[in-house]
Amino acid sequence: MTGHQPRPIDPAALAELRAADDAGRPCRPYTATEGGHPLRCCLRGSEPGERIALVSYAPLRRWAAATGASPGAYDEQGP
């Protein structure tokens, strides 16, 4: 283990991301024809035939909105 532990996305956030991502784009899953696409959610490569979706997820932005904090220079948004 590299010292990094994947953590599950909060179920409420996951339900929102299945409709639209944090950039406001609709979720469009597809079936991978080849394996090896990097999956940040579980820190592994995809398998051929696996259903995946590239979504923008901004957990710090969500935390800041929920707590009234300012993420400042750490505000980010990425796949």
Sequence and secondary structure as in RCSB ss.txt:
>XXXX:A:sequence
MTGHQPRPIDPAALAELRAADDAGRPCRPYTATEGGHPLRCCLRGSEPGERIALVSYAPLRRWAAATGASPGAYD
EQGP
>XXXX:A:secstr
  S       HHHHHHHHHB TTS B   EE SSS  EETTTTEE  TT EE    B HHHHHHHHHT   GGG 
  B 
